[in-house]
Amino acid sequence: MPWPFARKSLAVLTSSVTDNSTSPSTRFAFKLFRELAGGGGSNVFFSPASVMLCLAMVHEAATGETRQVMAKALEIADLNPVDTGLAIAELRAPFRQREHVEVRGANALWCSDRVQVRPEYAARVRDMYDAEVATADFGAGTAVPTVNAWVNQKTKGKISHIVDVLSPLTALVVVNAIYFKGRWTRTFERKLTRNGLFTTATGQEEQLPMMCQSGRYSYYGDRRLQAVVLPYEGDMAMLVILPAKGTDSRQFQQSLSSGAWESWLTRCKQVGGTIQMPRFKLDYCAPLDRALKALGMERVFDPDRAEFDGVRAGQLRLWIDQVLHRAVADVNEEGTEAAAATAVCVPLSAARFNRPPRLFQMIVDHPFFVMIRDETTRTILFMGWVGDPVAAALS
């Protein structure tokens, strides 16, 4: 019988900017997005910050080649311990107290009383991740409601649960939760919202409430895409990329990279124009195992090869059994509310660009890419692809 070690946490076009010039968290975010988008489905929405923080806490317990492959997947393999600490600190920086916007992040580590967590590992997750560390009896039937209640509280009820069942042989549950609520710097007027046609990823036309406003925006456009920055109060922003009509969505998704993204951002200029975009809700839940294996983490899922020596369990071994993630968002005229959680279970057993127009019109009436990030640290809290806002609203 395995002892699951579960961890949970609340997701190219030619460019002059290389991926290596961007932060580790940004590179990881786009790598994971491409893998999740390649798995099919109209909508993809996740918190890369949540996933990376959760995997980074597990990485702290890893040793040997397992630690190396995790570091490479997380884009921190080339960093010394000091720089790794700075990268983690940058990931956690958006959760500082600030005015006009609510951004929360929390970490927790539940340990079975049947295993021994090395003191240095426990100290590191406390000090570096500000994680709560507690002991749990996973055979008592109270562990699942305890973990889910923690997530529900940290996400202010947006995510009521992340795990449905935990084995009595669970060794560890490591959790990260993220919550965001922001108000647009300039809200969309509800009286201007009108129903409009949105062509979904399957080619269906749906009537959706389309928010509309005019003003000056940080904007870039060429024959292939339009990109706009919609700021929230508190130095947060939503960034939207709309491919040109007729673009193959799958090819466009796979073309997205951190280098291309940064290149478009450097070309954004303050331009007057009008934007129309749908009011929508997202509720996305998916296993991340396949995507993480594709990023080079096969070893951590192999009970014969995984090495997690930060936890002592006699002669038995630990490995990652599954990684689950859930993210939700509500985007409307006033702003956005979003939350995310990730769960990892580790069992134990034996081109050339055109100038943007002086005035632009951006009508988001077909599948688009969206991101929410901290404009000070450039940490990406949420990102995804909206191919069917109607299905997203009904999930």
C-alpha positions in Angstrom: 0.0 0.0 0.0 1.4 3.4 -0.9 1.8 6.2 1.5 0.7 9.3 -0.5 2.6 12.5 0.1 0.1 15.1 -1.1 0.8 18.7 -1.7 -1.7 21.3 -2.6 -1.5 24.9 -3.6 -4.2 27.7 -4.0 -1.8 27.4 -14.1 6.8 30.8 -31.0 6.7 33.9 -32.7 10.1 35.3 -33.5 11.3 37.6 -30.8 14.3 39.7 -30.0 13.8 38.9 -26.3 15.1 35.4 -25.3 13.4 33.2 -22.8 16.5 33.3 -20.7 16.2 37.0 -20.2 12.9 36.5 -18.2 12.5 35.3 -14.7 12.4 31.6 -13.7 8.8 31.8 -12.7 7.8 33.4 -16.0 9.6 30.7 -18.0 8.0 28.0 -15.9 4.6 29.6 -16.4 4.7 29.5 -20.2 6.2 26.0 -20.3 3.4 24.7 -18.2 0.8 26.6 -20.1 1.9 25.1 -23.4 1.7 21.6 -21.9 -1.8 22.2 -20.4 -3.1 23.8 -23.6 -1.8 20.8 -25.6 -3.9 18.5 -23.5 -7.1 19.6 -25.3 -10.2 21.4 -24.0 -11.6 24.8 -24.7 -10.4 26.5 -21.5 -7.2 26.5 -19.6 -6.8 28.6 -16.4 -4.3 28.1 -13.6 -2.0 29.8 -11.2 1.7 29.3 -12.1 2.7 31.0 -8.9 0.7 28.5 -6.9 2.0 25.5 -8.8 5.6 26.7 -8.6 5.5 27.5 -4.9 4.0 24.1 -4.2 6.5 22.2 -6.3 9.3 24.3 -4.8 8.3 23.2 -1.3 8.5 19.6 -2.4 11.8 20.3 -4.1 13.2 21.3 -0.7 12.6 17.7 0.5 14.2 16.2 -2.7 17.8 14.9 -3.0 20.1 13.5 -5.6 18.9 13.4 -9.3 15.3 13.9 -8.2 16.3 17.4 -6.9 18.1 18.1 -10.1 15.2 17.2 -12.5 12.8 19.2 -10.3 15.1 22.2 -10.3 15.4 22.1 -14.1 11.7 21.9 -14.6 11.2 24.8 -12.3 13.9 26.8 -14.1 16.1 27.2 -11.0 18.7 24.6 -11.9 21.3 27.3 -12.8 20.7 29.4 -9.6 22.9 29.2 -6.5 21.1 28.8 -3.1 21.0 32.6 -2.6 19.5 33.3 -6.0 17.0 30.5 -5.5 15.9 32.1 -2.3 15.5 35.4 -4.1 13.4 33.8 -6.8 11.1 32.3 -4.1 10.9 35.6 -2.3 10.0 37.3 -5.6 7.2 34.7 -6.1 5.8 35.6 -2.6 6.3 39.3 -2.9 2.9 40.0 -4.5 1.2 38.8 -1.2 2.4 41.9 0.7 -0.1 44.2 2.3 -1.2 46.9 -0.1 -4.0 49.4 -0.6 -7.0 49.0 -3.0 -6.3 45.4 -3.9 -6.4 42.1 -2.0 -3.8 39.5 -2.8 -3.2 36.6 -0.4 -0.9 33.7 -0.4 -0.6 30.9 2.2 1.4 27.7 2.6 0.9 24.7 4.9 2.5 21.4 5.6 0.6 18.5 7.3 2.9 15.6 8.5 1.7 12.1 9.4 2.7 11.0 12.9 4.0 7.9 11.2 6.9 9.6 9.5 9.6 12.0 10.6 10.2 15.3 8.9 13.9 16.3 9.1 14.1 19.4 11.2 16.1 21.3 8.6 13.4 20.7 6.0 10.6 21.8 8.4 12.7 24.9 9.3 13.3 25.8 5.6 9.6 25.7 4.6 8.7 27.7 7.7 11.4 30.4 7.1 11.5 30.5 3.3 7.8 29.9 2.5 6.2 31.1 5.8 4.4 27.7 5.9 2.3 26.4 8.7 3.6 23.0 9.9 1.3 20.6 11.7 0.9 16.9 12.5 -2.2 15.0 11.2 -3.6 11.5 11.6 -4.5 10.6 8.1 -6.3 7.4 9.2 -8.7 9.3 11.5 -11.0 10.6 8.7 -10.5 14.2 9.7 -7.6 15.0 7.4 -9.6 15.7 4.2 -12.0 18.1 5.9 -9.2 19.8 7.7 -7.2 20.4 4.5 -10.3 21.5 2.6 -11.4 23.8 5.3 -8.0 25.5 5.3 -8.2 26.0 1.5 -11.8 27.3 1.8 -10.7 29.8 4.4 -7.6 31.0 2.6 -9.5 31.5 -0.7 -12.5 33.2 1.1 -14.8 30.5 -0.1 -13.9 30.6 -3.8 -12.4 27.0 -3.6 -14.3 24.9 -1.1 -12.1 21.8 -1.6 -9.0 20.5 -3.4 -8.8 16.8 -2.2 -11.6 14.3 -2.1 -9.8 11.5 -0.3 -6.5 10.8 1.4 -5.1 7.4 2.1 -4.5 6.4 5.8 -0.9 5.9 4.7 -0.5 9.5 3.6 2.9 10.8 4.6 2.6 14.5 3.9 0.2 17.1 2.5 1.8 20.3 1.4 -0.5 23.1 0.5 -0.4 26.5 -1.2 -3.5 28.8 -1.6 -3.7 32.0 -3.6 -6.6 34.6 -3.5 -6.9 37.8 -5.6 -9.6 40.4 -5.7 -8.9 43.6 -7.6 -10.9 46.5 -8.9 -10.2 48.0 -12.4 -8.5 51.4 -12.3 -11.3 52.5 -14.6 -14.3 50.3 -14.2 -16.5 49.3 -17.1 -19.9 51.0 -17.0 -22.6 48.4 -16.8 -25.0 50.6 -18.9 -22.6 50.1 -21.8 -22.6 46.3 -21.5 -24.5 44.8 -24.5 -25.0 41.2 -25.7 -22.6 40.4 -28.6 -21.6 37.3 -30.5 -18.6 35.3 -29.4 -17.3 32.5 -31.6 -16.1 29.7 -29.4 -13.2 27.3 -30.0 -15.6 24.8 -31.6 -17.0 27.5 -34.0 -20.3 28.0 -32.2 -21.6 31.5 -32.0 -22.9 32.4 -28.5 -24.6 35.6 -27.2 -22.5 36.9 -24.3 -22.6 40.1 -22.3 -19.8 42.2 -23.8 -18.2 44.9 -21.6 -17.1 48.1 -23.4 -15.0 51.1 -22.6 -12.8 53.7 -24.4 -9.7 55.4 -23.2 -5.9 55.2 -23.4 -4.3 51.8 -22.8 -0.9 50.2 -23.0 -1.4 48.5 -26.4 0.3 46.6 -29.2 -1.0 45.3 -32.4 0.2 43.7 -35.6 -1.3 41.5 -38.3 -1.2 38.4 -36.0 -2.5 39.7 -32.7 -3.6 42.5 -30.4 -2.3 42.9 -26.9 -3.7 45.2 -24.2 -3.0 45.9 -20.5 -6.0 46.5 -18.3 -4.8 47.9 -14.9 -6.3 47.2 -11.5 -5.9 49.4 -8.5 -2.9 48.5 -6.4 -0.3 47.9 -9.3 -1.9 44.7 -10.6 -3.0 44.2 -14.2 -4.8 41.9 -16.6 -3.1 41.4 -19.9 -5.1 40.1 -22.8 -3.8 38.8 -26.1 -6.3 38.3 -29.0 -5.0 36.4 -32.0 -6.2 37.6 -35.4 -9.4 36.0 -36.7 -8.7 32.8 -38.5 -5.6 32.0 -36.5 -5.2 28.3 -35.5 -5.7 28.3 -31.8 -3.5 25.3 -31.1 -0.6 26.7 -33.1 -0.9 30.0 -31.4 -1.0 28.5 -27.9 2.2 26.5 -28.7 3.9 29.7 -30.0 3.5 31.5 -26.7 6.7 31.8 -24.8 8.1 34.1 -22.1 10.5 35.6 -24.6 7.7 36.4 -27.1 5.5 37.7 -24.3 8.2 40.1 -23.1 8.8 41.3 -26.6 5.2 42.2 -27.1 5.2 44.1 -23.8 8.2 46.1 -24.7 6.4 47.2 -27.9 3.2 48.3 -26.0 2.6 52.0 -26.2 0.0 54.3 -24.7 -2.7 54.5 -27.4 -6.3 55.7 -27.5 -8.9 53.1 -28.4 -11.9 51.0 -27.5 -12.0 47.5 -26.0 -14.9 45.1 -25.9 -14.5 41.9 -24.0 -16.9 39.3 -22.5 -17.9 39.2 -18.9 -17.1 35.6 -17.8 -16.4 33.1 -15.0 -13.8 30.3 -15.1 -13.6 27.2 -13.0 -10.8 24.9 -14.1 -9.6 21.7 -12.5 -7.0 19.4 -13.9 -4.3 16.9 -13.0 -0.9 18.2 -13.7 1.0 14.8 -13.8 1.1 14.5 -17.6 2.3 18.1 -18.1 5.0 17.9 -15.4 6.3 14.6 -16.8 6.5 16.3 -20.2 8.6 19.0 -18.5 11.2 16.4 -17.4 9.9 15.3 -14.0 9.2 11.7 -14.8 11.6 10.6 -12.1 9.7 12.1 -9.3 6.6 10.0 -10.2 8.7 6.7 -10.2 8.7 4.9 -6.9 11.9 3.1 -7.8 13.8 6.3 -8.6 12.3 9.2 -6.6 14.4 10.5 -3.7 12.7 12.6 -1.0 15.1 12.3 1.9 13.8 15.4 3.6 11.3 12.9 5.2 12.3 9.8 7.1 10.0 6.8 6.8 12.2 3.8 7.7 13.0 1.6 4.8 10.1 2.8 2.7 10.3 5.3 -0.2 8.4 8.5 -1.2 7.4 9.6 -4.7 4.9 11.9 -6.2 1.7 10.0 -7.1 -0.4 12.9 -8.6 -0.6 16.6 -8.8 -4.0 18.3 -8.8 -4.8 22.0 -9.5 -7.9 24.1 -9.4 -8.3 27.8 -10.3 -11.4 30.0 -10.5 -12.0 33.5 -11.7 -14.9 36.0 -11.9 -14.3 38.8 -14.4 -16.9 41.6 -14.6 -17.4 45.3 -14.9 -16.0 46.1 -11.4 -12.9 43.9 -11.6 -11.8 40.4 -10.9 -11.9 37.8 -8.1 -9.7 34.7 -8.5 -8.3 31.9 -6.5 -6.2 28.7 -7.0 -5.0 25.6 -5.3 -2.6 22.7 -6.3 -2.3 19.3 -4.7 0.7 16.9 -5.1 0.4 13.3 -3.8 3.6 11.4 -3.1 3.1 7.7 -2.2 5.5 5.8 -0.1 6.2 2.0 -0.5 8.7 -0.2 -0.6 9.2 38.7 -37.3 8.7 42.1 -38.2 6.0 44.1 -36.4 3.7 46.9 -37.6 3.3 50.1 -35.6 0.1 50.1 -33.6 -2.6 52.4 -35.0 -3.2 55.8 -33.5 -6.7 54.7 -32.4 -7.4 51.0 -32.0 -10.5 48.9 -31.7 -10.1 45.5 -29.9 -13.2 43.3 -29.9 -12.6 40.1 -28.0 -15.2 38.0 -29.8 -13.2 34.8 -30.2 -10.7 32.7 -28.1 -8.1 34.7 -26.3 -5.2 34.5 -23.9 -5.4 36.2 -20.5 -3.0 36.8 -17.6 -3.1 38.5 -14.2 0.2 39.7 -12.8 1.9 42.0 -10.3 3.2 44.9 -12.3 6.0 45.6 -9.8 7.6 42.2 -9.5 6.1 40.9 -12.8 5.0 37.7 -11.0 2.3 35.9 -12.9 -0.5 35.0 -10.5 -3.0 33.5 -13.1 -2.9 32.8 -16.8 -5.0 30.8 -19.3 -6.9 30.5 -22.5 -10.6 31.3 -22.8 -12.1 29.3 -25.7 -15.6 29.1 -24.5 -16.8 31.7 -21.9 -20.3 30.1 -21.8 -18.9 26.7 -20.8 -16.6 28.4 -18.3 -19.5 30.3 -16.7 -21.5 27.1 -16.4 -18.7 24.9 -14.8 
